[in-house]
Amino acid sequence: MTEETRSIKKKIKKVLDKDRYQHTLGVAYTAASLAMRYGVDLERAFLAGLLHDCAKNIPNDDKFQLCRKYKVKLNDVEKKAPYLIHAKLGATLAEKLYGVKDDEIVNAIKYHTTGRPGMTLLEKIIFTADYIEPGRSNAQNLNEIRQLSFIDLDAAVTKILYDTLQYLETKDQLIDPMTQMTYDYYAGIRIK
């Protein structure tokens, strides 16, 4: 771990509550494991995992204020469901507050909740690590997805998206259009 990553890890511990910090470490180490499996730089994967929820514990009113300050564009669903804002805002804070200059790390943070069509390998790793990290216990098909993640990452991403959409529909929650677009993209690839 580089000195920069160690420093960011200390800063993150101060801004997240205990449970969120434990989740964050779970994602960072899971991302590093997936990075080893798929030949991605471990340091970059760990750092993206460490920062993926850096805006999560910010109160909603403050999130909106920071989005205005940094000109973070929000869609209609994000405006109605502020829990989704943390990904886009976190990507901006990774750059502005934590000094991350790597666009791929920033995008991995930005899309860790919804995914996006044509994700890079690092983006898919963070998206997946957030879902399968060891502290998670109640997601549908979790054991199957954990195993699949180390065999076929695209299949795991597709399954995560499918299960997420099913869950949101059964709970009658808002669905970010990007999540649906991402599922359609990866499901389409699986069919071809």
Backbone hydrogen bonds, N-H to C=O, Kabsch-Sander energy under -0.5 kcal/mol:
donor,donor_aa,acceptor,acceptor_aa,energy
6,R,2,T,-2.3
7,S,3,E,-2.4
8,I,4,E,-2.3
9,K,5,T,-2.6
10,K,6,R,-1.9
11,K,7,S,-2.0
12,I,8,I,-2.9
13,K,9,K,-1.9
14,K,10,K,-1.0
15,V,11,K,-1.0
15,V,12,I,-0.7
16,L,12,I,-1.4
21,Y,17,D,-2.6
22,Q,18,K,-2.2
23,H,19,D,-2.3
24,T,20,R,-2.6
25,L,21,Y,-2.5
26,G,22,Q,-2.2
27,V,23,H,-2.6
28,A,24,T,-2.7
29,Y,25,L,-2.6
30,T,26,G,-2.1
31,A,27,V,-3.0
32,A,28,A,-2.0
33,S,29,Y,-2.0
34,L,30,T,-2.7
35,A,31,A,-2.5
36,M,32,A,-2.1
37,R,33,S,-1.9
38,Y,34,L,-2.4
39,G,35,A,-0.9
39,G,36,M,-0.5
40,V,35,A,-2.3
45,A,41,D,-2.0
46,F,42,L,-3.0
47,L,43,E,-2.5
48,A,44,R,-2.4
49,G,45,A,-2.3
50,L,46,F,-2.5
51,L,47,L,-1.8
52,H,48,A,-1.0
54,C,51,L,-2.0
56,K,53,D,-1.9
58,I,55,A,-1.2
63,K,59,P,-2.2
64,F,60,N,-2.4
65,Q,61,D,-2.0
66,L,62,D,-2.8
67,C,63,K,-2.5
68,R,64,F,-2.1
69,K,65,Q,-2.5
70,Y,66,L,-2.7
71,K,68,R,-0.8
72,V,67,C,-2.6
73,K,71,K,-0.7
79,K,75,N,-2.0
80,K,76,D,-1.4
81,A,77,V,-2.2
84,L,81,A,-2.4
85,I,82,P,-1.4
87,A,84,L,-1.1
88,K,84,L,-0.6
89,L,85,I,-2.6
90,G,86,H,-2.2
91,A,87,A,-1.9
92,T,88,K,-1.7
93,L,89,L,-2.8
94,A,90,G,-2.4
95,E,91,A,-1.3
96,K,92,T,-3.0
97,L,93,L,-2.6
98,Y,93,L,-1.6
99,G,95,E,-0.7
100,V,94,A,-2.7
103,D,101,K,-0.8
106,V,102,D,-2.3
107,N,103,D,-2.6
108,A,104,E,-2.1
109,I,105,I,-1.9
110,K,106,V,-2.5
111,Y,107,N,-2.4
112,H,109,I,-1.1
115,G,111,Y,-2.1
119,M,116,R,-0.9
124,K,120,T,-2.4
125,I,121,L,-2.1
126,I,122,L,-2.3
127,F,123,E,-2.4
128,T,124,K,-2.4
129,A,125,I,-3.1
130,D,126,I,-2.1
131,Y,127,F,-0.8
131,Y,128,T,-0.7
132,I,128,T,-2.2
133,E,129,A,-1.6
136,R,133,E,-2.2
142,L,139,A,-1.2
145,I,141,N,-2.5
146,R,142,L,-2.7
147,Q,143,N,-2.0
148,L,144,E,-2.6
149,S,145,I,-2.2
150,F,146,R,-0.6
150,F,147,Q,-1.1
151,I,148,L,-1.5
152,D,148,L,-3.2
156,A,152,D,-2.1
157,V,153,L,-2.7
158,T,154,D,-2.4
159,K,155,A,-2.3
160,I,156,A,-2.7
161,L,157,V,-2.5
162,Y,158,T,-2.5
163,D,159,K,-2.8
164,T,160,I,-2.5
165,L,161,L,-2.6
166,Q,162,Y,-2.4
167,Y,163,D,-2.5
168,L,164,T,-2.7
169,E,165,L,-2.2
170,T,166,Q,-2.4
171,K,167,Y,-1.9
172,D,169,E,-1.0
173,Q,168,L,-2.9
176,D,174,L,-0.5
179,T,176,D,-1.1
180,Q,176,D,-1.3
181,M,177,P,-2.6
182,T,178,M,-2.6
183,Y,179,T,-2.4
184,D,180,Q,-2.7
185,Y,181,M,-2.1
186,Y,182,T,-2.6
187,A,183,Y,-3.3
188,G,184,D,-1.9
189,I,185,Y,-1.7
190,R,186,Y,-2.0
191,I,187,A,-1.4
192,K,188,G,-1.4
